[in-house]
């Protein structure tokens, strides 16, 4: 499957590498290819320059957002919440039409330091905003309730734990379920929250994730929904 991952940070890199390992034709999208490749220093989070990562993954190409989205069947939004709408706009309406758009972003506000706060929630979400802004895209919200290491390797946490999907298009959610299963998520661990109106609940959980990390000093944790 031809898949585009939007975003060159740690989340985008982890997803792109895992998808390529699964045999998919993967590209990574960025706003300016030359600028991204010209960076030689680690970013504020200590992440190595993308050019170094790309050399270690020669089967993955770096393209502009528009080129990456235009040639792909599935698009994963792994950009930061503060810029994700601009990134998706750069993909282009025509390139999004009919595509499965997997949204992992969370509207985080770092203006008051760490841990970040949510820019908004309860009555709205990034997932809903993206679906409203791009009605031709088939948006599915998922994977945003955990650290990226758990996204692509759920077995690092023992026992049964869950991942959620929310979106309006049943076929799009089926495609996402297949990708999640390829990552290692058992089908019974995937909980369908219904339409895209389920996105706010998953986004609002993220502050708890940061608080748990502060208390436990690890991101090797996740939600487990227990039922009788």
Secondary structure as GFF3:
##gff-version 3
##sequence-region A 1 228
A	DSSP	beta_strand	2	6	.	.	.	ID=ss1
A	DSSP	alpha_helix	10	21	.	.	.	ID=ss2
A	DSSP	beta_strand	25	30	.	.	.	ID=ss3
A	DSSP	alpha_helix	33	38	.	.	.	ID=ss4
A	DSSP	alpha_helix	50	55	.	.	.	ID=ss5
A	DSSP	beta_strand	61	64	.	.	.	ID=ss6
A	DSSP	alpha_helix	65	70	.	.	.	ID=ss7
A	DSSP	beta_strand	74	77	.	.	.	ID=ss8
A	DSSP	alpha_helix	84	91	.	.	.	ID=ss9
A	DSSP	alpha_helix	93	96	.	.	.	ID=ss10
A	DSSP	beta_strand	100	103	.	.	.	ID=ss11
A	DSSP	beta_strand	108	109	.	.	.	ID=ss12
A	DSSP	beta_strand	117	118	.	.	.	ID=ss13
A	DSSP	alpha_helix	126	133	.	.	.	ID=ss14
A	DSSP	beta_strand	138	142	.	.	.	ID=ss15
A	DSSP	alpha_helix	148	151	.	.	.	ID=ss16
A	DSSP	three_ten_helix	154	156	.	.	.	ID=ss17
A	DSSP	beta_strand	163	167	.	.	.	ID=ss18
A	DSSP	alpha_helix	170	183	.	.	.	ID=ss19
A	DSSP	three_ten_helix	187	189	.	.	.	ID=ss20
A	DSSP	beta_strand	190	192	.	.	.	ID=ss21
A	DSSP	three_ten_helix	196	198	.	.	.	ID=ss22
A	DSSP	alpha_helix	199	204	.	.	.	ID=ss23
A	DSSP	alpha_helix	206	216	.	.	.	ID=ss24
###
